[in-house]
Amino acid sequence: MTHALTPDLFHGALEVEATARGVRPHRLPQAVRERDADAQLLGAQAQPSGVRIVVSTAARHVELVVHATRQALGGVQRLRGAVDVCVDGERRSTHVLTGGDLVDVDLRTGSTATTAGPDDHVVVDDLPAGEKVVEFWLPHLEQVDVVALSADADLRAVAPSGPLWVHHGSSLSHGSNASSPTRTWPAVAARAAGVRLQNLGFGGSALVDPFLARVVRDRPADLLSLKFGINVVGGDVMRRRTFVAAVHGFLDTVRDGHPTTPLLLVSPLHCALHEDTPGPGSVDVEALGRGELRFTATGTPGDTTGGRLTLRVVRDALREVVAARGDDPHLHHLDGLDLFGEADEREHPLPDALHLDTAGHALVGRRFTDLVFGAGGAFSRR
């Protein structure tokens, strides 16, 4: 029997849009998508990182049909998206997508070419007998239309329960290079800590935008975290003076809606590319010609004149921001190097010089769980 694709099935999405194929989850509200978001952010928010379909059922067989859209740069693709299936909280299987549409972007002209592909059918057989909760974690780096959901028994929406953690960050939080959606570091931490994740990590778009502050302000939340740095440096969009003022403004806006909610400000993880070299960052064209997707920094190493930002400068600036807000007892700071430092990058080299691999995501997720959700941490419940 086929189940209607109602919004209450989708956890971690802000909105669900009806499309010609089915429904499409969004991680930003329509008003922001129509007025504030540029093409980069529009694409990122339509990639449902942290979004899952959650049902309670006695079914032994469940099938999810999705149609994904992925992007390539000059013919070079990242890892294919995947759907993780969890049963009663335990990951049971990972289904790597093989269908969907491919949009190839020509970096010289900006033109695109689209190759259409079929739907993907995620079939889950031999589920355990009796009532259980089944979760389909949707692909975190591909836009997805959910086409159909069916089973051999009734499917019932599950009401969200437990603390809601809202996190905003960059592509590292979005989950770039993680091999499946429950393996991104925020998902690793949320699942280990037993909290509900609302992932507002957007690749290339953690730019301290005022409209994102309003989104965070207006969302229900029991726990809040913000991670700034790599996109501001890589985009070369600010100097220290404007960055500090923007972060203060962002925090002021969030506090308008969440005056006493635990709020954690996280500084950048270690990334040798931009530790001492400002942006702009760029795709490494030579590597692309070899069929590899890598990134490079085009700034001058060591140049912080005029307030130019590097990751070291950003870390110092964020420490100063938190220190200046000493009247907020619910504001906390976490040095990103405590999550992933220089030695960690040597042990887990960033495969594209910018993003964690799956092992790196697991490491950061475990450390975030221990440092933030553990005893004495900003989100400790003990």
Secondary structure, 3 states (H helix, E strand, C coil): CECCCCHHHEECCCEEEECCCCEEEECCCHHHHHHCCCHHHHHHHCCCCCCEEEEEECCCCEEEEEEEEEEEECCEECCCCEEEEEECCEEEEEEECCCCEEEEECCCCCCEEEECCCCEEEEECCCCCCCEEEEEECCCCCEEEEEEEEECCCEEECCCCCCEEEEEECHHHHCCCCCCHHHCHHHHHHHHHCCEEEEEECCCCCCCCHHHHHHHHHCCCCEEEEECCHHHHHHCCCCHHHHHHHHHHHHHHHHHHCCCCCEEEECCCCCHHHHCCCCCEEECHHHHHCCCCCEEECCCCCCCHHHCCCHHHHHHHHHHHHHHCCCCCCEEEECHHHCCCHHHHHHCCCCCCCCCCHHHHHHHHHHHHHHHHCCCCCCCCC
